[in-house]
Amino acid sequence: MKPIVDLRSDTVTRPSAGMRAAMAAAEVGDDVFGDDPTINALQARTAALFGFEAALFFPTGTQSNLAALMAHCQRGEEFIVGQEAHTYRYEGGGAAVLGSIQPQPLANRPDGTLDLAEVEAAIKIDDPHFAHTRLLALENTIGGKVLAHEYMQAALALAQRRGLATHLDGARIWNAALKLGMPVDRLCAGFGSVSVCLSKGLGTPAGSLLLGSRELIARAVRIRKMLGGGMRQAGILAAAGLYALEHNVARLVDDHENASLLRRGLQDIAALEVEPVQTNMVFVRVPAARCAALKAHLAERGVIAGIGPRTRLVTHLDVNAAGIARAAESFRSFFA
């Protein structure tokens, strides 16, 4: 039986044998008391990689992002964010519901950026009628697109000039760094906080880290506890993260190459509109009337995908070039 080709997300990966062995051998303690050595090692290593003073391990990226927003903003304050940003669109409204923080969403441009003139215009004046604009939140990559280093530096300069804190949702920051040929510490330099994910692309079963100053991370520890994110012998998960940093970062180039390979396999299908590819995501526009039948056709051939009018296909370490070829051929046979 051929292996399933699952293109729904880069979160669907299974821990490798080496990762499972590292998890089984992990030295653990009680992380709520701060004495899990493997958690502490992962936090220290990730903070050093990104050039931050401290890091804090979270079970999920959603919780890491929320803790960052709550560490930067008080109740009744607001953050400026893109309409397509994960922190605004895909995290259940947590900032508003749990943090009492008002989002001020702006339209993302086609390249994923925010118009910095619009950002500046959205900053509220100091008036009791308005929420206090406190934070600018960006995301890199966003929808598979990479924000250029020069753009992020311009956004940081604007934030500094206008007295705003800054947060970067860097769930897939290693994909961005690979595409730009730039180390993550340089790419993220200047942000007040960065959230990085270990289960998107890097193959761990769970885990994200929030990076920031010692002061911000101390606030985040309290917030994490409030949100239910304090874990005990979580070094088992941290061991997977350490393994991923050692073995699964450099290989992201394979995912980018496979995404480009998949795009080439689909771009000649007349019924489809295939968008340009930058990292590990291929976006395809599919005729709405054919989505359900296409999804069933792919599933019959062992290809799983979230098919819709704008379909996202994501490559990862559990899909090789042979799987990409099978997926492309399954699309072609449907539209033949």
C-alpha positions as CSV (number, residue, x, y, z in Angstrom):
1,M,0.0,0.0,0.0
2,K,1.4,3.4,-1.0
3,P,1.8,5.9,1.8
4,I,-0.7,8.7,2.2
5,V,0.3,12.0,0.7
6,D,-1.2,14.6,3.2
7,L,-0.9,18.1,1.9
8,R,-3.3,19.8,4.3
9,S,-0.6,21.4,6.4
10,D,3.0,21.0,7.6
11,T,1.5,20.2,11.1
12,V,0.4,16.7,10.1
13,T,3.9,15.2,10.4
14,R,4.7,12.2,12.6
15,P,7.8,12.2,14.9
16,S,10.7,10.3,13.3
17,A,12.3,7.3,14.9
18,G,15.3,9.5,15.9
19,M,12.9,12.1,17.4
20,R,11.0,9.5,19.3
21,A,14.2,8.1,20.7
22,A,15.3,11.6,21.9
23,M,11.9,12.0,23.6
24,A,12.1,8.6,25.3
25,A,15.5,9.4,26.7
26,A,14.7,13.0,27.8
27,E,15.7,14.0,31.3
28,V,12.7,15.7,32.9
29,G,11.7,17.7,35.9
30,D,8.7,19.9,36.8
31,D,8.7,22.9,34.4
32,V,6.2,24.9,36.5
33,F,8.9,25.0,39.2
34,G,11.4,25.8,36.4
35,D,13.5,22.6,37.0
36,D,12.9,20.6,33.8
37,P,16.5,20.5,32.4
38,T,15.4,19.7,28.8
39,I,12.9,22.6,28.7
40,N,15.6,24.9,30.1
41,A,18.1,23.7,27.5
42,L,15.6,24.3,24.7
43,Q,14.7,27.7,25.9
44,A,18.4,28.8,26.3
45,R,19.3,27.4,22.9
46,T,16.4,29.0,21.1
47,A,17.0,32.4,22.8
48,A,20.7,32.3,21.7
49,L,19.8,31.3,18.2
50,F,17.5,34.3,17.8
51,G,19.6,36.8,19.8
52,F,17.1,37.3,22.6
53,E,17.6,37.4,26.4
54,A,15.1,34.7,27.2
55,A,12.6,32.3,25.8
56,L,9.5,30.5,27.2
57,F,8.1,27.1,26.0
58,F,4.4,26.9,25.2
59,P,2.2,24.0,24.1
60,T,0.9,25.9,21.1
61,G,1.7,28.8,18.9
62,T,-1.8,30.3,19.5
63,Q,-1.1,30.4,23.2
64,S,2.4,31.8,22.6
65,N,1.0,34.6,20.4
66,L,-1.8,35.4,22.9
67,A,0.7,35.6,25.8
68,A,2.8,38.0,23.8
69,L,-0.1,40.2,23.1
70,M,-1.2,40.2,26.7
71,A,2.4,40.9,27.9
72,H,2.6,43.9,25.6
73,C,-0.9,45.3,26.0
74,Q,-3.2,46.1,28.9
75,R,-6.9,45.8,28.8
76,G,-8.5,48.4,26.6
77,E,-5.4,48.9,24.5
78,E,-5.1,47.8,20.9
79,F,-2.8,46.2,18.4
80,I,-2.5,46.9,14.7
81,V,-2.5,43.7,12.7
82,G,-3.2,42.3,9.2
83,Q,-6.6,41.0,8.2
84,E,-4.9,37.8,7.1
85,A,-2.6,37.4,10.1
86,H,-2.9,34.3,12.2
87,T,-3.2,36.3,15.4
88,Y,-6.3,38.1,14.1
89,R,-8.0,35.6,11.8
90,Y,-7.2,32.1,13.1
91,E,-6.8,32.2,16.8
92,G,-10.4,32.4,17.9
93,G,-10.4,36.1,18.8
94,G,-8.4,35.3,21.9
95,A,-6.8,38.7,22.2
96,A,-10.2,40.3,22.5
97,V,-12.0,37.5,24.4
98,L,-9.3,36.7,26.9
99,G,-7.0,39.7,26.9
100,S,-9.6,42.5,26.4
101,I,-7.3,43.8,23.7
102,Q,-8.8,45.5,20.7
103,P,-7.5,44.5,17.3
104,Q,-7.2,47.1,14.6
105,P,-7.0,45.0,11.5
106,L,-5.7,46.4,8.2
107,A,-5.8,44.9,4.7
108,N,-2.7,42.8,3.8
109,R,-1.3,43.7,0.4
110,P,-0.9,40.9,-2.2
111,D,2.7,40.4,-1.0
112,G,1.6,39.9,2.6
113,T,2.8,43.3,3.9
114,L,0.8,46.1,5.5
115,D,1.0,49.5,3.9
116,L,3.1,51.4,6.4
117,A,1.3,54.7,5.6
118,E,-2.0,52.9,6.6
119,V,-0.3,51.6,9.7
120,E,0.7,55.1,10.8
121,A,-2.7,56.5,10.0
122,A,-4.4,53.8,12.2
123,I,-2.4,54.9,15.3
124,K,-4.9,56.6,17.6
125,I,-4.3,60.0,19.1
126,D,-4.1,60.2,22.9
127,D,-7.8,60.8,23.6
128,P,-10.1,59.0,26.1
129,H,-12.5,58.3,23.3
130,F,-10.0,55.9,21.7
131,A,-8.3,52.7,22.6
132,H,-4.6,53.3,23.2
133,T,-2.6,51.9,20.2
134,R,0.1,49.9,21.9
135,L,1.5,47.3,19.5
136,L,2.3,46.5,15.9
137,A,2.0,42.7,15.1
138,L,3.5,41.3,11.9
139,E,3.8,37.7,10.6
140,N,6.6,36.1,8.6
141,T,5.9,34.0,6.6
142,I,2.3,34.9,6.0
143,G,0.3,32.7,3.6
144,G,3.5,31.2,2.4
145,K,4.9,34.7,1.5
146,V,8.1,36.1,2.9
147,L,8.3,39.6,4.3
148,A,11.6,41.1,3.1
149,H,14.1,42.1,5.8
150,E,14.1,45.7,4.5
151,Y,10.3,45.9,4.9
152,M,10.5,44.6,8.5
153,Q,13.2,47.1,9.4
154,A,11.1,49.9,8.0
155,A,8.1,48.7,10.0
156,L,10.2,48.5,13.2
157,A,11.5,52.1,12.5
158,L,8.0,53.3,12.3
159,A,7.0,51.5,15.5
160,Q,9.9,53.0,17.3
161,R,9.2,56.5,16.1
162,R,5.6,56.3,17.2
163,G,6.2,54.5,20.5
164,L,4.7,51.2,19.6
165,A,5.9,47.8,20.9
166,T,6.3,45.1,18.2
167,H,5.5,41.4,18.0
168,L,6.4,39.0,15.2
169,D,4.4,35.8,14.7
170,G,7.3,33.7,13.3
171,A,5.6,30.4,13.3
172,R,7.4,29.6,10.0
173,I,10.3,32.0,10.4
174,W,12.8,29.4,9.4
175,N,11.1,29.1,6.0
176,A,11.5,32.9,5.7
177,A,15.1,32.8,6.7
178,L,15.9,30.0,4.2
179,K,14.2,31.9,1.4
180,L,16.1,35.1,2.2
181,G,19.4,33.4,2.9
182,M,19.6,35.1,6.3
183,P,20.1,33.8,9.8
184,V,17.1,34.1,12.1
185,D,18.8,36.4,14.6
186,R,19.4,39.0,12.0
187,L,16.0,38.6,10.4
188,C,14.2,39.1,13.8
189,A,16.5,41.7,15.2
190,G,14.6,44.7,16.7
191,F,11.3,43.0,17.5
192,G,10.1,43.2,21.1
193,S,8.9,39.6,20.9
194,V,8.9,36.7,18.5
195,S,6.8,33.5,18.6
196,V,8.4,30.5,16.8
197,C,6.7,27.1,16.2
198,L,8.4,23.7,16.3
199,S,5.4,21.7,15.0
200,K,5.1,23.6,11.6
201,G,7.8,22.3,9.3
202,L,10.2,21.1,12.0
203,G,8.2,17.9,12.7
204,T,7.6,18.0,16.4
205,P,4.3,16.8,17.9
206,A,3.8,20.1,19.8
207,G,5.4,23.2,21.0
208,S,6.2,26.9,20.4
209,L,8.6,29.3,22.0
210,L,8.1,33.0,22.9
211,L,11.3,35.0,22.7
212,G,11.8,38.4,24.3
213,S,13.5,40.4,27.1
214,R,13.8,38.8,30.5
215,E,11.2,41.3,31.7
216,L,8.7,40.4,29.0
217,I,9.2,36.7,29.5
218,A,8.7,37.1,33.3
219,R,5.3,38.6,32.5
220,A,4.6,35.8,30.0
221,V,5.3,33.1,32.6
222,R,2.4,34.5,34.7
223,I,0.2,34.8,31.6
224,R,1.0,31.3,30.5
225,K,-0.1,30.0,33.9
226,M,-3.4,32.0,33.7
227,L,-4.0,30.5,30.2
228,G,-3.5,27.0,31.4
229,G,-0.2,26.5,29.6
230,G,2.0,25.5,32.6
231,M,3.1,21.9,32.0
232,R,5.0,19.5,34.3
233,Q,7.4,16.9,32.7
234,A,7.3,18.7,29.4
235,G,10.9,17.9,28.7
236,I,9.6,15.0,26.6
237,L,8.3,17.6,24.2
238,A,11.3,19.8,24.5
239,A,13.6,16.9,23.5
240,A,11.6,16.8,20.3
241,G,12.3,20.5,19.8
242,L,16.0,20.1,20.4
243,Y,16.2,17.2,18.0
244,A,14.3,19.3,15.4
245,L,16.7,22.2,15.7
246,E,19.6,19.9,15.1
247,H,18.1,17.8,12.2
248,N,15.1,19.5,10.6
249,V,15.9,23.1,10.0
250,A,18.4,22.7,7.1
251,R,16.2,20.1,5.4
252,L,13.4,22.8,4.9
253,V,15.1,23.4,1.5
254,D,13.5,20.0,0.5
255,D,10.0,21.3,1.3
256,H,10.6,24.5,-0.8
257,E,11.9,22.4,-3.7
258,N,8.9,20.0,-3.5
259,A,6.5,23.0,-3.4
260,S,8.1,24.3,-6.6
261,L,7.9,20.8,-8.1
262,L,4.2,20.6,-7.3
263,R,3.5,23.9,-8.8
264,R,5.2,22.9,-12.0
265,G,3.1,19.7,-12.0
266,L,-0.1,21.7,-11.8
267,Q,0.5,24.8,-13.8
268,D,-0.4,23.3,-17.2
269,I,-3.8,22.2,-16.0
270,A,-6.1,24.6,-17.8
271,A,-8.9,24.5,-15.2
272,L,-6.5,25.6,-12.4
273,E,-4.9,28.9,-11.6
274,V,-1.7,28.2,-9.7
275,E,-0.1,31.1,-7.8
276,P,3.7,31.7,-7.6
277,V,5.5,29.8,-4.9
278,Q,8.0,31.2,-2.4
279,T,8.3,28.7,0.4
280,N,6.4,25.4,1.2
281,M,2.9,26.4,0.2
282,V,1.2,26.2,-3.2
283,F,-2.1,28.0,-3.6
284,V,-4.4,26.9,-6.4
285,R,-7.7,28.3,-7.5
286,V,-10.1,25.5,-8.3
287,P,-13.6,25.9,-9.9
288,A,-16.0,25.9,-7.0
289,A,-18.4,23.5,-8.6
290,R,-15.7,20.8,-8.9
291,C,-14.1,21.0,-5.4
292,A,-16.1,18.2,-3.8
293,A,-15.5,15.8,-6.6
294,L,-11.8,16.7,-6.8
295,K,-11.4,16.1,-3.1
296,A,-13.0,12.6,-3.4
297,H,-10.9,11.8,-6.5
298,L,-7.7,12.7,-4.6
299,A,-8.6,10.7,-1.5
300,E,-9.2,7.6,-3.6
301,R,-5.6,7.9,-4.8
302,G,-4.2,8.4,-1.3
303,V,-3.8,12.2,-1.5
304,I,-5.4,14.3,1.2
305,A,-5.9,18.0,0.7
306,G,-8.2,20.7,1.9
307,I,-9.8,21.5,-1.4
308,G,-11.7,24.7,-1.8
309,P,-12.0,27.6,-4.3
310,R,-8.6,28.7,-3.1
311,T,-6.8,25.5,-2.1
312,R,-3.6,25.5,0.0
313,L,-1.2,22.6,-0.6
314,V,1.6,22.4,2.0
315,T,4.8,20.4,1.6
316,H,6.7,18.9,4.7
317,L,9.1,16.3,5.8
318,D,6.6,13.4,5.4
319,V,6.1,14.1,1.7
320,N,8.9,13.3,-0.7
321,A,9.3,13.9,-4.4
322,A,7.6,10.7,-5.3
323,G,4.5,11.8,-3.3
324,I,4.5,15.1,-5.0
325,A,4.6,13.4,-8.4
326,R,1.6,11.2,-7.3
327,A,-0.3,14.3,-6.1
328,A,0.3,16.1,-9.4
329,E,-0.7,13.1,-11.5
330,S,-3.9,12.7,-9.4
331,F,-4.9,16.3,-10.1
332,R,-4.1,15.8,-13.8
333,S,-6.2,12.7,-14.1
334,F,-9.2,14.4,-12.6
335,F,-9.1,17.3,-15.0
336,A,-8.1,15.2,-18.0
